[in-house]
Each structure stands twice: as structure tokens, then as C-alpha cells.
Amino acid sequence: MTTKRESLKHKIERLRNSFYSELPTRMDEILLNFHRLELHQDNVGVAKELHRKIHNIKGTAASFGLKEISEIAIQVEPLLKNIIETLCIDESALEEIHDLILQLKSKSEEIINLNSMPRDIFPAFEISSDNSEKSNKDVKQLIYICDDDEMLLEQMRLQLDCYNYSTQTFSSATALYKAAELQCPGLIIMDIVFPDGDREGLDIINKLQSRNENKIPVIFISARNDFQARLYAVEAGGIAYFNKPFPIMALVDSIDKLLFTDIPDPYRVLIIDDDVDMSQYHSLILQEAGISVEIVNQEENALKHLFDFSPDLILMDMYMPLCTGAQLAQVIRQIPDFVSLPIVYLSSETDNKNQFSALRVGADGFLTKPIDPDRLISEVLLRTERMKVIRTLMVSDSLTGLLNHTTILHSLDIAMHGADRRNETLGFVMIDIDFFKKVNDRYGHSAGDQVILALSRLLKQRMRKSDYVGRYGGEEFALVLTDVQPVVATKIVNDFRKAFEALEFNTEQGVFSCTLSAGLSFFPEFSDRHELVNSADEALYKAKNSGRNCVVTYTDELSKNLNNAPVEENKNND
């Protein structure tokens, strides 16, 4: 058994023992609530509270292996439901409830006295996720580039360096082979034809691959475009093949797919359940499967956690002290941000009529306690994955895959809220491609799309995982830089500006480059979102009117200059 599973077993045993030690107290509370019901038979609230406690015992006992206790609770629950629904209590019903509660208490005492708590309730399921796994996006993998055309070689190196790749160039296949013997690269970009033969590049790769147990990914580039050359490239382990001349963006796209297997952020699940032991138990199961979990045991705190945690799914109990799960679901659905958020009930409620009624008010599923851990994980993953796909389509720009205009501003709201809570500085950046209209007019709209795609890919690669990157509209982009000081943020954006300026775009009309201008503003200097955005926009306006291809940070002095300066041009112009 792995250390991870032993750790999980230990945590679950601790929860089980906690429930075990609390049994006498829980039974005393149930008996006390019953006596209150005897005295206040017209008080439906007393009946609801007793029902909730019985309901919790039923689900928790079953999950922790105490089936006999759960089975007695199952008999009590419908009697209490009938009282709640009819507001009618007869002596025979009270007597039956009392007898069953005494049986519950007696069985609990028997388990405690005989120390007969089940010893092995560890769920038999395999943990498939490794929480320690990290994205290789943050690891610079070495790329070897080999071509006897030294001008092309240098051009590829410069372009790939702009995309933050670590490269080493060779003008002979033999030199690359010797280097690879000393240090194996993460990827090789290899020409086929060299002065010593029309397939020297292929022969060197075959020789190199035969010496390595783990094959090195290879992209072949060649002036040869015949079937035989392409077939030889495949036989040599070529992952991609580019016929010269080729667009650098296509090469970059292939490298991204080969090297950047980005590990997605873990799914986030919010558990709302007043039963502390049960919520922690389900949380442990989900966490060990690589899911991030937050627990709310008091339903009045649910909305705060929803805004702070921004979950992908809610697991909610049906019965809680202040309201039912159905009522809380209605409260959540009234908030526009959470209209489409999946809500799944996780309850020991087994009555189909009650389950259906709960689902009608905006929930997406119903899981019954006790639930098999494998099923809990699969149900959560199925729904969160489906919602992720839908949400991605809703929040992404269709051309670049970046956040769209609405979503980047919503992300800014979330980031500002978090920065305020953690007392951090946050930067907002507006970026605009200089003279973009002239690019479209001279080189065509396909070239313009190529520029926008290049800028978006560069942003994805160079921004931190904690930052938000969006297409604000047209040739404008927006960045939310979290937990960053102004000096550092300005350097990040300026380094990005230089990298973008160094990119070259190949078209039938010729080769060209583009530049960009950027404006920055910061929270908490501006604590209102609209002021923060407007300030970054004004800084961008200043950058445009200062010759373009520069980065300007909003300051009080800049504000004075802008207010006093004559209008030179519309800031939305190229």
C-alpha cells in the first residue's frame, strides 16, 4: 500500500474515531430534541430539527460502517417527515419514534461498551491523480536546431528565443550528434539535406535514436518535399515535417504541442454540509483524487465562499439548520455569476418524490449517502469536466483562445477581491498593436490574424499561471498581473514588448514586424474596477502619443498632463 493511501486511511480512521466518540453526545441531543417535540407538538421547527439530526446520523453512520444504527435511523425519518408535512402528531407515532430513538441510543452504547466499531472501512479505490505533478510550461527544455543554412539557422534561433525557448544551434549534423551525446535535448529541429548527402540529417537522427532508450522528439525541416523524404522522416521518428520556406508560427505551434503538456488547475468543489464529519470525509476522498475542496458547515457562509473560492461544482446536503438544500440552491441561482454552476445534492434522502422536488429548483444531480468513493469521484469529475468545456466556450475568444472581453473584466473583479483580502498589489495592463490597420491593409486580414495569434501565444507562454490574459477587443489585449509590485510589472510588460517586436511575419507580400504599446495601472491605488481600467487606458493613450512601442504607467503627474494636453488623435486609432 502506498504512503498516500496509508495517509488517507489514517485520516479516515481519525474521522471515524471522532464520530465514534461523539455518538453519546449526538444521542443525548436527539433524545433531548424528542422531549422538546413532546412538549411543543405544534412547533414544526422542533420536528425539523429532530429530523435533521436523525438524517445526519443515518448518512454518517452508514458511511462509517455502522449499518445497524443507520437502519434504525431509516425507520425514524419517514415518521418525522409525516409530522412535518401534515402538522399532525398522534400518540402512537410519538411512541414509535421514542422506541426507535431508544433503540438508537442502546445500539450506540453497545458499540461503545463492546468497542465494536468496524476496524476496516477504508474505501477500496485507486488514486489516479498525483497532486505533486507540475506543468512543464515553467521548465525550459533545451531545443537543438541544425541546418547548414546559417542565415536561416540564426533566424530560427532569434524567433524561438522570442517565445522564451532555450535553443542551441549547429551548422553540421555531426556537431549536433556530438552535443547530444553529452546532453540530450528535449527536442531536435533537423534539416535533411547537408553537403555530405541528401539524407545526412536522417542518418544522424537514426544513429542518435538507436543509442537512446527514450526517443527524442524530432521536427524535420527540408527543401525536399517528395514522398520518399517524408517517409524516411517518419521512419526516423519525425513528429512533424516542414517544407522550406515555412512560417515560423507553424513551427512554434508544433513545438508547443510537443513540449508544453500543461497540467490544468485542479477542479474546485465546494461542499456545503452541516455535518462536520461527513463533509470532511467526502473532502478527503476528493482531495486524494486531485480535486481542490473547500467546506462550508454553516450555510449562511456559503455565498462568501462561492465568491472567494469560485468553485466548479457544489456538493450540498438536503437538510441544514437554517434552510433546506433546495432553498439554498434557489438563493445561489438568483446570483448571475452562479446561474450555470453545477449543484449536486449529496444526501441520505432516498424518497424519490423529495429528490425530484429538490432537483426542480435548479440542481443538476442527486447522490445518495453512503456513496462509494469511486462513484463520488467519477460523478464529480464527469460534471466538472462537462462544465469546464461549456464554460471554456462561453469565456474564450474564438480566435486566440484567451479570455474574452466580459470574462477578463470579471476575472479582474475576482483578482481585486483576492488582492484586497490578502493585502496585495495588483496590476492591470492594456496592450494595443501599433498600426494594426496598416498591417491588414497592406498584407491582408490573414496576416493580421497571424499577428494577433502570435501575440496571444507569446502572452500564454510568458505570463505567469496566476495571471489573467484576455483579448479586450480587436487588436487590444488586457492583462491582470496578480501579487506584483509596479516596478516588476513594468519590467514584465516591457520585456514582453521587446520579444514581440523581434518577431517576424512571412507573407507573400514580404516579411514584416510589429510593435505594441501598453498602459499600466495598479490596485490598491485604484480600488474601483472602472477607475483601474480607465487609468490603464489613459496610460495606453499616453504611450500611443509618445511615439508608440513603449510602456507607460499611470501616475498623478500623467493625469495632469493628459487633462491639460491638446487632443492630438483618437486613442482608438492605429
VMD Tcl script that draws the C-alpha trace (Angstrom):
set ca {
  {0.00 0.00 0.00}
  {1.39 3.39 -0.96}
  {2.22 6.13 1.50}
  {-0.57 8.26 0.01}
  {-3.19 5.56 0.62}
  {-1.87 4.94 4.13}
  {-2.20 8.66 4.77}
  {-5.78 8.64 3.51}
  {-6.61 5.60 5.63}
  {-5.17 7.30 8.70}
  {-7.22 10.45 8.08}
  {-10.44 8.50 7.59}
  {-9.79 6.46 10.75}
  {-9.36 9.71 12.65}
  {-12.70 10.97 11.34}
  {-14.36 7.66 12.16}
  {-12.97 7.76 15.70}
  {-14.20 11.33 16.07}
  {-17.71 10.25 15.10}
  {-17.40 7.23 17.41}
  {-16.50 9.42 20.40}
  {-19.32 11.88 19.61}
  {-22.04 9.21 19.46}
  {-23.15 9.55 23.13}
  {-23.47 13.34 22.75}
  {-25.36 13.03 19.48}
  {-27.78 10.52 21.01}
  {-28.36 12.74 24.04}
  {-29.14 15.67 21.69}
  {-31.58 13.52 19.69}
  {-33.36 12.37 22.86}
  {-33.49 15.96 24.14}
  {-35.00 17.12 20.83}
  {-37.60 14.38 21.05}
  {-38.66 15.54 24.52}
  {-38.96 19.08 23.14}
  {-41.22 17.72 20.42}
  {-43.41 16.07 23.07}
  {-43.76 19.41 24.85}
  {-44.20 21.52 21.69}
  {-46.16 19.33 19.33}
  {-47.42 22.32 17.34}
  {-43.88 23.60 16.63}
  {-42.83 22.34 13.20}
  {-39.35 23.82 13.71}
  {-38.69 21.38 16.57}
  {-39.76 18.46 14.36}
  {-37.49 19.69 11.54}
  {-34.50 19.94 13.87}
  {-35.05 16.41 15.17}
  {-35.45 15.17 11.60}
  {-32.18 16.86 10.57}
  {-30.25 15.18 13.37}
  {-31.72 11.78 12.54}
  {-30.98 12.39 8.86}
  {-27.32 13.19 9.63}
  {-26.92 10.11 11.82}
  {-28.39 7.94 9.08}
  {-25.90 9.05 6.41}
  {-22.81 9.35 8.60}
  {-23.28 6.04 10.39}
  {-23.72 4.22 7.08}
  {-20.61 5.86 5.60}
  {-18.54 4.83 8.62}
  {-19.77 1.24 8.62}
  {-22.39 1.40 11.41}
  {-25.19 -0.13 9.37}
  {-27.33 -1.13 12.35}
  {-27.52 2.46 13.59}
  {-28.25 3.72 10.08}
  {-31.05 1.17 9.62}
  {-32.80 2.29 12.83}
  {-32.50 5.94 11.73}
  {-34.04 5.00 8.39}
  {-37.16 3.84 10.24}
  {-37.44 7.09 12.23}
  {-37.06 9.51 9.31}
  {-40.38 8.90 7.48}
  {-42.32 9.21 10.74}
  {-40.83 12.66 11.32}
  {-41.39 13.66 7.67}
  {-45.06 12.83 8.06}
  {-45.29 15.06 11.13}
  {-43.59 17.93 9.28}
  {-45.82 17.60 6.20}
  {-49.17 17.08 7.99}
  {-48.53 19.16 11.13}
  {-50.32 16.35 12.93}
  {-48.89 14.29 15.82}
  {-50.65 11.33 17.38}
  {-49.56 9.45 20.47}
  {-48.87 6.21 18.63}
  {-46.43 7.98 16.26}
  {-44.66 9.65 19.18}
  {-44.42 6.35 20.99}
  {-42.96 4.62 17.91}
  {-40.42 7.42 17.40}
  {-39.48 7.26 21.08}
  {-38.95 3.50 20.96}
  {-36.75 3.77 17.87}
  {-34.68 6.58 19.40}
  {-34.14 4.44 22.50}
  {-33.01 1.62 20.21}
  {-30.58 4.04 18.55}
  {-29.20 5.05 21.94}
  {-28.97 1.45 23.10}
  {-27.18 0.29 19.95}
  {-24.71 3.19 20.22}
  {-23.95 2.32 23.84}
  {-23.50 -1.31 22.88}
  {-20.96 -0.41 20.20}
  {-19.06 1.82 22.59}
  {-19.13 -0.63 25.52}
  {-18.07 -3.58 23.37}
  {-15.63 -1.45 21.36}
  {-17.16 -2.98 18.25}
  {-16.61 -0.13 15.83}
  {-15.72 -1.63 12.40}
  {-11.95 -1.66 12.04}
  {-11.57 -1.57 8.28}
  {-13.84 0.83 6.48}
  {-11.09 2.13 4.21}
  {-12.58 2.62 0.73}
  {-11.07 0.36 -1.91}
  {-10.37 2.73 -4.77}
  {-7.30 3.72 -6.73}
  {-5.91 7.24 -6.61}
  {-5.25 8.26 -10.20}
  {-4.11 11.85 -9.69}
  {-0.69 12.97 -8.49}
  {-1.04 16.31 -6.74}
  {2.71 16.84 -6.88}
  {2.68 16.86 -10.69}
  {3.51 20.22 -12.17}
  {3.17 21.76 -15.58}
  {6.26 21.58 -17.75}
  {5.35 25.05 -19.01}
  {7.62 26.52 -16.32}
  {10.56 24.22 -17.26}
  {12.74 25.43 -20.13}
  {13.52 22.38 -22.26}
  {16.60 22.62 -24.46}
  {15.98 22.64 -28.23}
  {18.74 21.74 -30.71}
  {18.42 23.34 -34.17}
  {20.58 22.01 -37.00}
  {20.80 23.48 -40.54}
  {23.73 24.28 -42.83}
  {22.00 27.49 -43.94}
  {23.44 29.72 -41.25}
  {21.20 32.69 -42.07}
  {18.06 30.55 -41.65}
  {19.59 28.97 -38.55}
  {20.10 32.34 -36.92}
  {16.63 33.50 -37.94}
  {15.03 30.43 -36.31}
  {17.11 30.90 -33.16}
  {16.13 34.55 -32.80}
  {12.44 33.83 -33.39}
  {12.30 30.89 -30.98}
  {14.19 32.88 -28.34}
  {11.38 35.46 -28.53}
  {8.97 32.70 -27.50}
  {11.11 32.03 -24.44}
  {12.59 28.75 -25.73}
  {16.12 27.70 -24.79}
  {17.94 26.92 -28.03}
  {21.36 25.75 -29.23}
  {22.27 25.85 -32.93}
  {24.52 23.64 -35.08}
  {25.50 24.07 -38.73}
  {26.57 20.43 -39.14}
  {24.76 17.19 -38.30}
  {27.92 15.70 -36.81}
  {28.28 18.61 -34.36}
  {24.70 18.10 -33.19}
  {25.33 14.36 -32.68}
  {28.40 15.03 -30.50}
  {26.48 17.60 -28.42}
  {23.52 15.22 -27.95}
  {25.89 12.54 -26.65}
  {26.90 14.91 -23.85}
  {23.47 16.47 -23.17}
  {20.22 15.07 -24.51}
  {17.85 17.85 -25.67}
  {14.09 17.95 -25.19}
  {13.55 18.43 -28.94}
  {15.58 18.47 -32.17}
  {14.79 20.57 -35.25}
  {16.79 18.93 -38.06}
  {17.38 19.62 -41.73}
  {17.59 16.56 -44.01}
  {19.98 17.67 -46.75}
  {23.61 18.54 -45.87}
  {26.74 18.94 -48.03}
  {27.71 15.32 -47.34}
  {24.44 13.79 -48.53}
  {20.76 14.21 -49.37}
  {19.75 12.31 -46.23}
  {22.59 13.02 -43.81}
  {20.20 14.60 -41.30}
  {18.06 11.45 -41.32}
  {21.08 9.17 -40.86}
  {22.37 11.17 -37.90}
  {18.96 11.11 -36.21}
  {18.65 7.33 -36.75}
  {22.10 6.83 -35.24}
  {21.25 9.07 -32.28}
  {17.87 7.42 -31.62}
  {19.44 3.95 -31.63}
  {21.65 4.98 -28.70}
  {18.79 6.36 -26.60}
  {16.23 4.25 -24.77}
  {13.84 7.24 -24.69}
  {13.39 8.60 -28.19}
  {13.98 12.32 -28.71}
  {11.11 14.20 -30.41}
  {12.28 15.43 -33.84}
  {10.86 18.01 -36.24}
  {12.35 17.76 -39.74}
  {12.74 20.81 -41.99}
  {13.80 20.43 -45.62}
  {13.70 21.82 -49.13}
  {12.79 18.27 -50.17}
  {9.04 17.77 -50.46}
  {8.95 14.33 -52.06}
  {7.10 11.37 -50.61}
  {10.31 9.37 -50.03}
  {11.84 12.12 -47.85}
  {8.69 12.38 -45.78}
  {8.54 8.59 -45.38}
  {12.19 8.46 -44.26}
  {11.43 11.23 -41.75}
  {8.57 9.21 -40.25}
  {10.78 6.10 -40.06}
  {13.40 8.18 -38.23}
  {10.82 9.18 -35.61}
  {9.89 12.55 -37.01}
  {6.88 14.07 -35.25}
  {6.41 16.89 -37.78}
  {7.77 17.87 -41.20}
  {8.08 21.38 -42.63}
  {8.88 22.12 -46.25}
  {11.07 25.21 -46.72}
  {10.19 28.04 -46.70}
  {7.76 27.67 -43.82}
  {6.02 30.10 -41.41}
  {7.70 30.28 -38.01}
  {4.27 30.37 -36.34}
  {3.52 26.88 -37.66}
  {6.82 25.63 -36.24}
  {6.09 27.27 -32.88}
  {2.67 25.64 -32.82}
  {4.24 22.19 -33.29}
  {6.81 22.86 -30.57}
  {4.04 23.94 -28.19}
  {2.18 20.68 -28.73}
  {5.33 18.60 -28.24}
  {6.80 20.33 -25.20}
  {4.00 22.12 -23.38}
  {1.74 19.49 -21.89}
  {0.24 21.98 -19.48}
  {-1.31 20.37 -16.39}
  {-4.68 22.03 -15.81}
  {-5.60 23.57 -12.50}
  {-7.38 21.08 -10.21}
  {-11.16 21.14 -10.24}
  {-12.65 23.08 -7.33}
  {-15.55 21.63 -5.35}
  {-17.44 23.41 -2.57}
  {-19.06 21.07 -0.02}
  {-21.97 22.57 1.91}
  {-22.98 20.26 4.75}
  {-23.66 20.98 8.42}
  {-22.35 17.51 9.35}
  {-18.67 18.19 10.05}
  {-17.55 14.54 9.98}
  {-19.33 13.76 6.73}
  {-18.12 16.87 4.92}
  {-14.53 16.18 5.96}
  {-14.84 12.53 4.90}
  {-16.05 13.43 1.42}
  {-13.44 16.18 1.20}
  {-10.64 13.68 1.91}
  {-11.85 11.35 -0.82}
  {-11.99 14.16 -3.41}
  {-8.70 15.74 -2.37}
  {-6.84 12.46 -2.75}
  {-8.17 12.31 -6.32}
  {-6.51 15.68 -7.04}
  {-9.60 17.85 -6.53}
  {-9.38 21.10 -4.57}
  {-12.09 21.26 -1.89}
  {-13.49 23.85 0.50}
  {-16.06 23.03 3.19}
  {-18.94 25.16 4.46}
  {-20.60 23.81 7.61}
  {-22.78 26.87 8.22}
  {-24.97 27.64 5.24}
  {-25.03 31.39 5.96}
  {-21.32 31.44 4.93}
  {-21.98 29.78 1.57}
  {-22.11 32.95 -0.57}
  {-18.80 34.28 0.78}
  {-17.07 31.01 -0.09}
  {-18.69 30.98 -3.52}
  {-17.21 34.37 -4.39}
  {-13.81 33.69 -2.77}
  {-13.31 30.09 -3.92}
  {-15.10 30.26 -7.31}
  {-15.91 26.52 -7.40}
  {-16.55 24.40 -10.47}
  {-19.24 22.41 -8.64}
  {-21.21 22.42 -5.38}
  {-21.93 19.29 -3.34}
  {-24.78 20.12 -0.98}
  {-26.72 18.32 1.73}
  {-30.53 18.40 1.62}
  {-31.23 19.32 5.24}
  {-29.43 22.04 7.21}
  {-30.27 24.10 10.32}
  {-31.29 27.37 8.64}
  {-32.71 26.12 5.35}
  {-33.08 23.17 3.06}
  {-30.70 22.45 0.20}
  {-33.45 23.36 -2.24}
  {-33.85 26.80 -0.65}
  {-30.11 27.42 -0.68}
  {-29.95 26.35 -4.33}
  {-32.59 28.98 -5.14}
  {-30.56 31.64 -3.31}
  {-27.46 30.69 -5.30}
  {-29.33 30.68 -8.62}
  {-30.51 34.25 -8.01}
  {-26.91 35.45 -8.40}
  {-26.00 35.88 -12.11}
  {-22.43 34.60 -11.64}
  {-23.73 31.23 -10.41}
  {-26.70 30.62 -12.70}
  {-24.89 27.84 -14.58}
  {-22.78 26.50 -11.68}
  {-23.48 22.74 -11.24}
  {-25.19 21.90 -7.93}
  {-25.36 18.25 -6.88}
  {-27.14 17.10 -3.74}
  {-25.22 14.61 -1.61}
  {-27.73 13.41 0.94}
  {-29.11 10.32 2.66}
  {-32.55 11.30 1.33}
  {-33.94 8.26 -0.51}
  {-37.51 9.40 -1.20}
  {-37.82 9.83 -4.99}
  {-40.53 12.46 -4.62}
  {-38.36 14.63 -2.36}
  {-35.35 14.14 -4.63}
  {-37.33 15.25 -7.68}
  {-38.72 18.30 -5.85}
  {-35.20 19.32 -4.89}
  {-33.93 18.92 -8.45}
  {-36.73 21.11 -9.85}
  {-35.33 24.25 -8.22}
  {-32.06 24.31 -10.12}
  {-29.88 21.37 -9.06}
  {-28.13 19.11 -11.56}
  {-27.99 15.77 -9.80}
  {-28.65 13.73 -6.70}
  {-26.19 11.37 -4.98}
  {-27.25 9.26 -2.03}
  {-25.22 8.73 1.15}
  {-23.44 6.47 1.77}
  {-21.76 6.71 -1.60}
  {-18.99 4.52 -2.97}
  {-15.79 6.64 -3.20}
  {-15.20 5.61 -6.82}
  {-18.66 6.79 -7.78}
  {-18.31 10.05 -5.86}
  {-15.09 10.84 -7.73}
  {-16.42 9.80 -11.14}
  {-19.67 11.76 -10.71}
  {-17.81 14.89 -9.65}
  {-15.24 14.61 -12.45}
  {-17.90 13.92 -15.08}
  {-19.91 17.00 -14.19}
  {-16.95 19.34 -13.68}
  {-15.32 18.27 -16.95}
  {-18.55 18.83 -18.84}
  {-18.99 22.22 -17.21}
  {-15.37 23.16 -17.96}
  {-15.93 22.53 -21.66}
  {-19.11 24.60 -21.68}
  {-17.53 27.38 -19.64}
  {-14.45 27.48 -21.88}
  {-16.65 28.02 -24.92}
  {-18.52 30.76 -23.06}
  {-15.48 32.66 -21.73}
  {-12.90 32.26 -24.52}
  {-12.17 34.41 -27.54}
  {-12.80 32.28 -30.63}
  {-9.60 33.25 -32.49}
  {-6.97 33.27 -29.74}
  {-8.41 31.06 -27.00}
  {-7.70 33.85 -24.49}
  {-10.37 35.14 -22.12}
  {-12.93 37.28 -23.91}
  {-13.78 40.90 -23.05}
  {-16.51 40.12 -20.49}
  {-14.52 37.38 -18.78}
  {-11.27 39.31 -18.42}
  {-13.17 42.08 -16.62}
  {-14.94 39.52 -14.43}
  {-11.53 37.97 -13.67}
  {-10.28 41.42 -12.72}
  {-13.13 41.74 -10.20}
  {-12.20 38.38 -8.66}
  {-8.48 39.23 -8.59}
  {-9.13 42.63 -6.96}
  {-11.27 40.99 -4.30}
  {-8.48 38.50 -3.54}
  {-5.77 41.18 -3.55}
  {-7.80 43.27 -1.11}
  {-8.27 40.30 1.22}
  {-4.55 39.39 1.11}
  {-3.31 43.00 1.13}
  {-1.51 42.57 -2.21}
  {-0.74 44.84 -5.16}
  {-2.33 44.02 -8.49}
  {-1.54 45.38 -11.95}
  {-3.91 45.91 -14.87}
  {-2.40 46.24 -18.35}
  {-3.92 47.45 -21.61}
  {-1.99 46.44 -24.76}
  {-2.59 47.66 -28.30}
  {-0.81 46.57 -31.51}
  {0.65 49.64 -33.25}
  {-0.56 50.50 -36.78}
  {-2.56 47.29 -36.95}
  {-4.93 48.68 -39.60}
  {-1.95 49.22 -41.90}
  {-0.98 45.54 -41.48}
  {-4.45 44.47 -42.63}
  {-4.48 46.97 -45.50}
  {-1.01 46.08 -46.81}
  {-0.64 42.35 -46.05}
  {-4.25 41.18 -45.75}
  {-6.50 40.13 -42.90}
  {-4.94 36.65 -42.72}
  {-1.63 38.34 -41.89}
  {-3.42 40.41 -39.26}
  {-4.80 37.22 -37.71}
  {-1.27 35.80 -37.75}
  {-0.04 38.81 -35.74}
  {-2.88 38.51 -33.22}
  {-2.25 34.77 -32.81}
  {1.48 35.36 -32.35}
  {0.87 37.97 -29.65}
  {-1.63 35.73 -27.85}
  {0.74 32.73 -27.93}
  {3.54 34.90 -26.61}
  {1.30 36.06 -23.76}
  {0.34 32.49 -22.87}
  {3.98 31.48 -22.70}
  {5.40 34.47 -20.87}
  {2.73 35.35 -18.34}
  {2.60 33.53 -15.01}
  {-0.03 30.90 -14.32}
  {-1.54 33.16 -11.64}
  {-2.13 35.98 -14.15}
  {-5.19 36.51 -16.35}
  {-4.78 37.11 -20.07}
  {-7.59 38.29 -22.32}
  {-8.39 39.74 -25.71}
  {-10.09 43.03 -24.93}
  {-11.31 43.52 -28.49}
  {-9.82 43.76 -31.98}
  {-6.07 44.32 -31.60}
  {-6.37 45.25 -27.90}
  {-5.39 42.86 -25.11}
  {-5.70 43.07 -21.33}
  {-3.62 41.51 -18.55}
  {-4.32 41.11 -14.84}
  {-0.97 40.68 -13.04}
  {-1.55 39.33 -9.54}
  {0.61 39.95 -6.46}
  {3.16 42.10 -8.27}
  {4.91 45.37 -7.49}
  {4.76 48.19 -10.07}
  {8.48 48.04 -10.91}
  {8.33 44.30 -11.54}
  {5.08 44.56 -13.53}
  {6.54 47.28 -15.75}
  {9.61 45.14 -16.45}
  {7.46 42.10 -17.29}
  {5.43 44.10 -19.81}
  {8.48 45.84 -21.27}
  {10.33 42.54 -21.75}
  {7.23 41.21 -23.48}
  {7.12 44.29 -25.72}
  {10.73 43.68 -26.82}
  {10.05 39.99 -27.51}
  {7.04 40.84 -29.65}
  {8.99 43.49 -31.58}
  {11.61 40.85 -32.51}
  {9.05 38.54 -34.17}
  {8.95 38.40 -37.95}
  {5.92 37.56 -40.07}
  {6.25 35.99 -43.52}
  {3.67 36.74 -46.18}
  {3.53 36.67 -49.98}
  {3.83 40.47 -49.89}
  {7.01 40.30 -47.81}
  {8.40 39.98 -44.28}
  {7.33 42.47 -41.63}
  {7.42 43.09 -37.86}
  {5.02 44.77 -35.46}
  {5.30 46.71 -32.23}
  {2.91 47.32 -29.38}
  {2.09 49.98 -26.83}
  {0.98 49.33 -23.25}
  {-0.52 51.20 -20.31}
  {-0.47 50.06 -16.67}
  {-2.41 50.98 -13.54}
  {-2.41 49.41 -10.09}
  {-4.63 48.31 -7.22}
  {-4.95 49.47 -4.43}
  {-4.06 52.88 -5.86}
  {-7.34 52.48 -7.72}
  {-9.77 50.39 -5.68}
  {-12.66 50.75 -8.14}
  {-12.56 48.48 -11.18}
  {-13.77 51.15 -13.60}
  {-11.14 53.62 -12.36}
  {-8.43 50.96 -12.64}
  {-9.37 50.14 -16.25}
  {-9.77 53.77 -17.27}
  {-6.38 54.65 -15.77}
  {-4.65 51.87 -17.72}
  {-6.46 53.06 -20.84}
  {-5.25 56.63 -20.29}
  {-1.69 55.35 -19.81}
  {-2.04 53.46 -23.11}
  {-3.26 56.69 -24.74}
  {-0.11 58.40 -23.48}
  {2.05 55.57 -24.89}
  {0.37 55.96 -28.28}
  {1.01 59.70 -28.29}
  {4.62 59.31 -27.14}
  {5.75 57.59 -30.31}
  {4.29 54.13 -29.68}
  {6.32 50.97 -28.96}
  {6.62 51.84 -25.28}
  {5.14 51.10 -21.85}
  {3.60 53.84 -19.70}
  {2.48 53.52 -16.07}
  {-0.37 55.71 -14.86}
  {0.66 58.37 -12.30}
  {-0.90 61.52 -10.87}
  {1.51 63.55 -12.98}
  {0.39 61.70 -16.10}
  {-3.22 62.51 -15.21}
  {-2.43 66.22 -15.03}
  {-0.58 66.12 -18.36}
  {-3.43 64.28 -20.07}
  {-6.04 66.70 -18.77}
  {-4.04 69.72 -19.94}
  {-2.77 68.33 -23.25}
  {-4.48 69.16 -26.56}
  {-6.16 66.25 -28.31}
  {-3.65 65.00 -30.90}
  {-5.55 61.93 -32.10}
  {-8.22 59.46 -31.15}
  {-6.67 56.87 -28.85}
  {-8.53 54.11 -30.67}
  {-6.72 54.90 -33.91}
  {-3.74 52.85 -35.01}
}
mol new
graphics top color blue
foreach p $ca { graphics top sphere $p radius 0.5 }
foreach p [lrange $ca 0 end-1] q [lrange $ca 1 end] { graphics top cylinder $p $q radius 0.2 }
display resetview
